[in-house]
Amino acid sequence: MVWRKIWAFLVRDFLNEISYRFGFFLQFGGSFLSAFTWYVISQLVQPGSLSQAGFPDTDYFSFVLVGLAFHLYLQSSLGAFASKIRQEQLTGTLEALLATPTSVSVIILSSSVWDFVVASMRVLVYLLIGVLLGVQIAWGNAGAAVLVLLLTIVSFSSIGIISASLILYFKRGDPINFLIVSTHTLFGGVLFPTEMLQRWPWVSWLSDILPLTYALRAVRRTLLLGASLGDISTEIGILLLFTAILLPTSLLIFRFALAKAKAEGSLVHY
């Protein structure tokens, strides 16, 4: 029964997406432009500059491409939950949706499925463009990368649900989303190794508390270095810890925000 509801959300969002075909395909065009831009920039970085981060034979373009690709999941997590809640508020369907005999957890998780499908398609496009431009991907270790990916999605989804909670109650959440994305981009190792931050101890600790740091470290090691599950067991353990803490906490926060909005009668306000 739950899978039928998830499928219904997926079909709804798919039909809505293809009604704006130009915008849908434009996303993939943007992926190509982004990848090519960083390919050109990477020519300015000397080979071997990633030795300190444990990637002595990896060129900068391969490093940053994986970071940009999987950073999409963070953006999708924040956009999927928060924007869908805001959309339901503006169309006046949020109260009716929450009044159905479907649990809140199923509703908020199902609303993000399509966004993660699109994000996965864009990640694949990034990797394929990278291969065409010379990136060596260890496809044989795709299974380990998929496991890391699933844990990453759950961890990021928890952050997205917290963001959606703020939208639900305060009706605004864009500044919070911008802060979260900017922090993860700068300190999570998207564009450069987090080891570079060690020269500034007063900010380097931020990278240690971000799930993106460990997700990118594990994904890069599997896809670029061919690391096995055993090689990334530490990162997997940390991501499991993030998931165990963040997911129930985020659902609790969302239920609290929902209860407050209902009690104050602001659920239908936008």
Number of C-alpha atoms within 10 A of each C-alpha: 6 12 10 9 15 19 15 14 18 19 14 13 17 15 10 11 14 12 11 10 10 10 12 13 11 10 13 17 13 12 18 16 11 14 22 18 11 17 19 11 12 17 12 9 13 10 14 13 14 20 12 12 13 13 18 12 13 19 21 23 23 23 23 20 25 24 25 21 21 25 22 16 27 25 20 25 27 27 21 25 28 27 21 17 22 19 14 17 19 14 10 15 14 18 13 10 13 14 11 10 7 12 11 17 13 13 17 22 17 20 22 25 21 21 20 20 15 18 22 18 12 22 22 14 18 22 19 15 17 21 13 9 14 13 19 16 20 16 12 13 19 16 13 21 24 13 13 24 19 12 21 26 19 21 26 24 29 25 22 27 29 23 27 31 26 20 24 27 22 13 19 17 19 16 8 14 19 12 11 17 15 12 14 19 19 15 24 27 26 23 18 18 22 21 14 14 18 12 9 9 9 9 12 16 14 17 21 14 14 19 23 26 23 24 28 26 22 26 27 25 22 26 21 22 17 19 19 18 18 9 13 20 12 13 20 21 13 16 25 18 14 20 21 13 13 20 19 12 16 20 18 16 18 24 15 14 21 20 14 15 17 14 10 10 10 15 20 17 12 17
